Structure formats: structure tokens, C-alpha cells
Amino acid sequence: MEKFKKRFTLFNAILEALINPSETVAFPFGELDLPHGFRGALVVDPEKCNGCGLCVRDCPAEGLDLVKKSQVDFKLIHFPARCAYCGQCEASCRRGAISHTNQLVPPSADPEGYVVVLHESKVE
């Protein structure tokens, strides 16, 4: 009797899976619709960024690096493989210079070697 109950339960699960519509997105076969508030790729507004380093200091995953040559000559580097996309950098920026877009981060064959220069200011 126990075997019959187990088989009947399995049969019901299979039947339900075949009858009910799928609960997943249609992405591979249709357009990807990302939800509002999705934290994707990082962007920096060069007019607002002054190289203070608050975003780098507060990043829990060490996904950002700031290379400063002088007060006005600096480079802000993003490491997508390390980034947790938590939004802490965006929350830490007092000037609102760094933000997340609603775009997916492109894949890479070499995640550790993939770096994105978000902002580079050069003194001329």
C-alpha cells in the first residue's frame, strides 16, 4: 500500500507539471524583462565624481579600486567578478556620482582579468 501511495504522489506531481503553465521567464526564447530596481552594471557620472574614495572604502566585496596620482588625477576601477551588486557604493557616494543601471553585466572568459575603468581623469 505504501508503494502505491508513493507512485500516486509522483504521478500527481508529473500531471500537475504538465497541465499548469510554466513559472519561469521566457528569456532564452523571448525578451528579457528585468524588474524595476535591478542592480546591474555600474556607471559613473564624470561631472560629479571627485575621487573621494568613499565608494571604494565602503565596498564589502572589494569590487572597486581607486588609483590616485594627485588630487585631480585619478582612476576608478571596477572588478565585476568581485562585485556583489549590493548597492553600497551607490549609497556611500555623497555626490550621487556612481549608480547601477538596469543592464546585465557582459560575460567574460577570464573573470579575474576583466576590469572596467569607470572614470579616468587626466590633468593636462
N, C-alpha and C positions, 0 to 999 in steps of 0.2 A: 504494500500500500504506500509506503514511503517513497519508493521509486516512482510510482505513478504520480504522486504529488509534485516531485521534483521535475519530472518531464512535462507535466501540465503547466507548471510555472514557467519553464523555459519556452514552451510553445506559446503561452500568452505574451511573453516579452517579445518574441520574434514577430508575432502577429501585430502587436502594438507598433513596433518599429516600422513595419511595412505599411500600415494604414495611416499613421499620423504624419504630418508634414515635418520636414527636417527642421531642426532648431539651430542650425549653423548658418553662417553667412554664405552668400553665393560668390565669394571673391574670386576663386580661380576661373569661374565661368561668367562672372558678371563684374560690375563696377564695385570697387571697394568704397564703402561709405564709413568713414571714421567718425566716431562720436564727437560731439562738441566737448571741448576741454581736453582732447587728446594731446599729450605732450610728446611731440615728435622732435625733429631736428632743431638745433639751436641756431639762432641768428642774433647778430649784434648790430645795433644802430651806431654807426661810427661817429655820428654827431654828438651822441650822448655819452659814449664810453670815454672815460678819462684815465683808465688803467689803475684804478684804486686797489683792485685785487680782492674785494670783498667776496665776489663770486667764487674765486679760487680758494680763499680761506675757508668758506663755509661748505664747499662741495664734499659730501660724505664719501663719495666714491673716488675722489682724486681724479676726476674726469677733465679738469681744466688746469691749465698751466699758464703762468704769466711770466714772460721774459722781458725784463726792463733793462734798457741801456741807459736811459735818462728819464726824467720826469715826464717828458712828452714823447719819447721814442720807446715804444713797447709793442709786444706781440702777444695776443691772447689765443691760446691753442686749445682745441677741444679733442679729446680722445673718445670717440663714440663707443669703442669696445669696453671702456671702463664705466661709462656714464650709466646711471640708474634711471635717468629721466624723471627724477623726483620733483624737480621744480625749485629746489633750494637756491640755486644760483639766481633764478628769476626773483625769488622773494628777497634775497640778500642785496640785490642791486638797488641802491638808493636813487639812482638816476633813471631807472627803467630802461637801461640800455640793452640788456640781454633778455631774450624771450624764447619760448618754444613755438614752433609752427605746427600746423596740422598736417605735416608731411612726414612720410616714412623716411627713415634713415636708409640710404642705399647700402646694399650688402657689400661685403669685401672678402676676398680670398685670404687676405692677411690682416686679421683684426688688430693685432698688436702694432702693425706698421701703418695702419690707417689713421691719419691725423687730419684735422680740419683747422686751418688758420681762420679764426672768426674775425679777428681785427688785427691790422698791422698799420701802425702809424710810423712814418719816417720823417725825420727832420731834414729839411733841405736847406 
